[in-house]
Amino acid sequence: MGLQQAKLESLPFVTAELNYLAPTPGKPRTYAFDPPPGEPKSTALPEPHNVPIFDARLIAGNLSLDREGFALVNHPTSVKDFYDDKEVRSVYYPAVEAFLKATLKADRVFIFDHTVRGESALSLNGTNVHEPVHRVHNDYTPRSGLRRIHDLLPSRTADRLLRHRVLEVNVWRAIRGPLQSWPLAICDASSMRPDDLVACDLYYRDRMGEIFYVKYRERHRWYYYPDMRPDEALLLKCFDSDPACGGTGAHAAFDHPHTPASAVPRASIEARAFVFFAP
């Protein structure tokens, strides 16, 4: 049974504020670095809405990465220090690639970057720690997903792999737990429609990206996993080259209204992977 049939009224939930995209003239754009003089950091303005965010743990067995666009999995890790970039790349990347390949029955998996987040932007052990993203968004559009594959792989290899289905999956986990401060809210992809999504140019110093921001719709269904542990991982589908197999949702960090005063500060890592399928 999918979430469409689940009785949402029977699930625990909290009401919290999520920042959707306010109406904006033209295509919005955001700089990932300090903008040129006189330019605003972003033309994408937030539009806050209070929404119910349901406890997904009680319906975990009903979730499908294809259908709803996210799933919680058990995935213990042997990484000792997620702020050690060398250890993350040499230990974590291969383990996550093997896990995704086996779990999703993929032909090939390629992790191409990761981001460590905390409640304040700082640097630890040489790793830049970024603040949680409080805006409702999806990391890739169909155009930027395909372009990123061509950026990262030789042209012939990319063309060959793109003859078949490709996913971009974010593997999101708490570095320490239970995670109670600024948890991640995920929007069920099956509750969204294509016109909910607004493409936004994302300017990096060396390239142009494109992400989706999201317009508010009352029909959106939001979920989260309370008290995530470091031996769990949340899979988020952010790009699918075959929309017939299911859509992509959206996500955002939110200020949980019942965060205990004793909660440890949020610490998380997201690894981004392209998942390739052969026929």
C-alpha positions as CSV (number, residue, x, y, z in Angstrom):
1,M,0.0,0.0,0.0
2,G,1.4,3.4,-1.0
3,L,1.2,6.5,1.0
4,Q,-1.7,7.6,-1.1
5,Q,-3.8,5.0,0.7
6,A,-2.3,5.5,4.2
7,K,-4.5,7.1,6.7
8,L,-2.6,10.2,7.5
9,E,-5.0,11.3,10.2
10,S,-3.8,8.3,12.3
11,L,-0.1,9.3,12.1
12,P,1.6,11.5,14.7
13,F,2.7,14.9,13.2
14,V,4.0,18.3,14.1
15,T,3.1,21.6,12.5
16,A,6.2,23.6,11.4
17,E,7.2,26.4,9.1
18,L,8.6,25.5,5.7
19,N,10.0,28.1,3.3
20,Y,8.4,27.8,-0.2
21,L,9.1,30.0,-3.2
22,A,7.4,33.4,-3.3
23,P,6.1,34.5,-6.7
24,T,8.9,36.1,-8.6
25,P,9.1,37.7,-12.1
26,G,11.3,35.9,-14.5
27,K,13.6,32.9,-13.7
28,P,15.1,33.2,-10.2
29,R,18.8,32.9,-9.7
30,T,21.1,32.4,-6.7
31,Y,24.9,32.9,-6.3
32,A,26.8,30.2,-4.4
33,F,29.5,32.8,-3.6
34,D,29.5,36.5,-2.9
35,P,27.7,38.2,-5.8
36,P,29.0,41.0,-7.9
37,P,28.6,44.5,-6.4
38,G,25.0,45.7,-6.5
39,E,23.6,42.2,-7.1
40,P,21.5,40.4,-4.5
41,K,22.6,37.0,-3.3
42,S,19.4,35.5,-4.6
43,T,16.2,36.7,-6.4
44,A,14.3,33.7,-5.0
45,L,12.4,35.0,-2.0
46,P,11.0,32.7,0.6
47,E,7.3,32.4,1.3
48,P,6.8,30.6,4.7
49,H,3.9,28.3,5.3
50,N,2.9,26.2,8.3
51,V,2.3,22.6,7.3
52,P,1.8,19.3,9.0
53,I,4.8,17.1,8.9
54,F,4.0,13.4,9.6
55,D,6.1,10.7,11.3
56,A,7.2,8.4,8.5
57,R,8.6,5.7,10.8
58,L,5.2,4.2,11.3
59,I,4.7,3.6,7.5
60,A,8.3,2.9,6.6
61,G,7.2,-0.4,4.9
62,N,4.9,1.5,2.5
63,L,7.6,3.8,1.2
64,S,9.1,3.4,-2.3
65,L,12.1,5.4,-3.6
66,D,10.4,5.3,-7.0
67,R,6.9,6.2,-6.0
68,E,7.4,8.6,-3.1
69,G,11.0,9.6,-3.9
70,F,12.5,8.7,-0.5
71,A,13.2,5.7,1.8
72,L,14.9,5.1,5.1
73,V,17.4,2.2,5.2
74,N,19.6,0.6,7.8
75,H,23.2,1.4,6.8
76,P,25.9,1.2,9.5
77,T,29.2,2.9,8.7
78,S,32.8,2.3,9.8
79,V,33.8,6.0,9.3
80,K,35.3,7.4,12.4
81,D,35.5,11.1,11.4
82,F,33.1,12.5,8.9
83,Y,35.0,15.8,9.1
84,D,38.1,14.0,7.6
85,D,37.7,14.5,3.9
86,K,40.2,11.8,3.0
87,E,38.5,9.2,5.2
88,V,35.1,10.1,3.8
89,R,36.3,9.6,0.2
90,S,38.4,6.5,0.8
91,V,36.1,4.7,3.3
92,Y,32.6,6.1,3.0
93,Y,32.3,6.5,-0.8
94,P,33.1,2.9,-1.7
95,A,30.8,1.6,1.1
96,V,27.9,3.7,-0.1
97,E,28.5,2.9,-3.7
98,A,28.4,-0.9,-3.0
99,F,25.3,-0.5,-0.8
100,L,23.4,1.4,-3.4
101,K,24.4,-1.0,-6.2
102,A,23.2,-4.0,-4.2
103,T,20.1,-2.3,-2.8
104,L,18.9,-0.7,-6.0
105,K,20.1,-3.5,-8.2
106,A,22.1,-1.0,-10.3
107,D,24.7,-1.7,-12.9
108,R,27.0,1.1,-11.7
109,V,27.1,3.8,-9.0
110,F,29.3,6.9,-8.9
111,I,29.5,9.2,-5.9
112,F,30.7,12.6,-7.1
113,D,30.6,14.8,-4.0
114,H,29.3,15.3,-0.5
115,T,28.3,18.0,1.9
116,V,28.7,18.1,5.7
117,R,26.2,20.3,7.5
118,G,25.8,21.8,11.0
119,E,23.8,24.5,12.7
120,S,26.6,27.1,11.9
121,A,28.9,27.5,8.9
122,L,32.5,26.7,10.0
123,S,35.5,24.7,9.2
124,L,36.4,21.5,11.1
125,N,39.5,19.4,10.3
126,G,39.8,21.1,7.0
127,T,36.1,20.4,6.0
128,N,33.8,23.3,5.3
129,V,30.6,22.8,7.3
130,H,27.5,24.3,5.7
131,E,24.3,25.3,7.4
132,P,21.1,23.3,6.8
133,V,19.1,24.4,3.8
134,H,15.8,25.9,5.0
135,R,14.3,26.3,1.6
136,V,12.0,23.7,0.0
137,H,14.0,22.5,-3.0
138,N,15.2,19.6,-5.2
139,D,18.9,19.5,-6.0
140,Y,18.5,18.9,-9.7
141,T,16.3,19.6,-12.7
142,P,16.2,17.3,-15.7
143,R,18.5,19.6,-17.6
144,S,21.1,20.1,-14.8
145,G,21.0,16.3,-13.9
146,L,22.0,15.4,-17.5
147,R,24.5,18.3,-17.7
148,R,26.2,17.2,-14.4
149,I,26.7,13.7,-15.8
150,H,28.4,15.1,-18.9
151,D,30.5,17.4,-16.6
152,L,31.8,14.5,-14.6
153,L,32.3,11.7,-17.2
154,P,33.9,11.4,-20.6
155,S,31.5,12.3,-23.3
156,R,31.4,8.9,-24.8
157,T,30.9,7.2,-21.4
158,A,28.1,9.6,-20.5
159,D,26.3,9.1,-23.9
160,R,26.5,5.3,-23.4
161,L,25.2,5.3,-19.9
162,L,22.4,7.7,-20.7
163,R,20.9,5.3,-23.2
164,H,19.4,3.7,-20.1
165,R,17.8,4.9,-16.9
166,V,19.9,7.0,-14.5
167,L,19.0,8.3,-11.0
168,E,20.7,10.9,-8.8
169,V,20.3,9.8,-5.2
170,N,21.3,11.7,-2.1
171,V,22.3,9.5,0.8
172,W,21.6,11.6,3.9
173,R,22.5,10.6,7.4
174,A,23.0,12.0,10.9
175,I,26.7,12.1,11.9
176,R,25.6,11.9,15.6
177,G,22.3,11.0,17.0
178,P,19.6,10.9,17.9
179,L,19.1,13.8,15.5
180,Q,16.5,16.1,17.1
181,S,17.6,19.6,15.9
182,W,16.7,20.8,12.4
183,P,15.6,17.4,11.0
184,L,14.9,17.0,7.4
185,A,11.3,17.2,6.0
186,I,10.6,15.3,2.7
187,C,7.7,15.9,0.4
188,D,6.1,12.9,-1.1
189,A,6.7,13.0,-4.9
190,S,3.3,11.5,-5.6
191,S,1.7,14.6,-4.0
192,M,3.5,17.0,-6.3
193,R,2.9,18.1,-9.9
194,P,5.3,19.4,-12.5
195,D,4.0,23.0,-12.3
196,D,4.8,23.1,-8.6
197,L,8.5,23.2,-9.5
198,V,10.3,26.4,-10.5
199,A,13.8,26.1,-12.1
200,C,16.4,28.4,-10.5
201,D,19.9,29.2,-11.9
202,L,22.6,28.4,-9.4
203,Y,25.9,30.3,-10.1
204,Y,29.1,28.6,-9.0
205,R,32.5,30.1,-9.6
206,D,33.4,27.5,-12.2
207,R,30.0,26.4,-13.6
208,M,26.3,27.0,-13.9
209,G,23.9,24.8,-12.0
210,E,20.1,24.6,-11.9
211,I,17.9,23.5,-9.0
212,F,14.1,23.4,-8.4
213,Y,12.4,25.6,-5.8
214,V,8.8,24.8,-5.0
215,K,5.5,26.7,-5.0
216,Y,3.2,26.1,-2.1
217,R,0.3,23.7,-2.6
218,E,-2.0,22.5,0.1
219,R,-2.0,19.0,-1.3
220,H,1.7,18.4,-0.6
221,R,2.3,15.6,1.9
222,W,5.3,16.1,4.2
223,Y,7.1,13.5,6.3
224,Y,10.2,13.2,8.5
225,Y,12.0,10.5,10.5
226,P,12.3,11.4,14.2
227,D,15.5,10.8,16.1
228,M,17.5,9.5,13.2
229,R,20.6,7.5,14.2
230,P,24.0,7.4,12.6
231,D,23.4,3.7,11.5
232,E,20.5,4.9,9.4
233,A,20.5,6.6,6.0
234,L,17.8,8.4,4.1
235,L,17.7,7.9,0.3
236,L,16.4,10.9,-1.6
237,K,15.7,10.7,-5.3
238,C,16.6,14.0,-6.9
239,F,16.7,13.2,-10.6
240,D,15.3,10.4,-12.7
241,S,16.0,10.2,-16.4
242,D,12.8,8.1,-16.8
243,P,9.8,10.0,-15.3
244,A,7.6,7.1,-16.1
245,C,9.2,5.2,-13.3
246,G,8.2,7.9,-10.7
247,G,8.8,11.5,-9.9
248,T,11.1,13.3,-7.6
249,G,10.0,15.1,-4.4
250,A,11.5,18.0,-2.4
251,H,13.1,18.5,1.0
252,A,14.1,21.2,3.5
253,A,15.4,21.4,7.0
254,F,12.8,22.6,9.6
255,D,12.8,23.9,13.1
256,H,11.1,21.1,15.1
257,P,8.7,22.8,17.6
258,H,9.5,20.2,20.3
259,T,13.2,20.1,20.0
260,P,14.4,19.5,23.6
261,A,16.8,22.0,25.2
262,S,19.3,19.2,25.6
263,A,19.4,18.3,21.9
264,V,22.8,18.1,20.4
265,P,23.4,20.5,17.5
266,R,22.5,19.1,14.1
267,A,25.3,17.3,12.3
268,S,24.7,15.5,9.0
269,I,26.3,14.4,5.8
270,E,24.8,14.0,2.3
271,A,26.6,12.1,-0.4
272,R,25.4,12.5,-3.9
273,A,25.5,9.6,-6.3
274,F,24.5,8.8,-9.9
275,V,23.0,5.4,-10.2
276,F,23.1,3.8,-13.6
277,F,20.9,0.9,-14.8
278,A,21.5,-1.5,-17.7
279,P,18.6,-3.1,-19.5
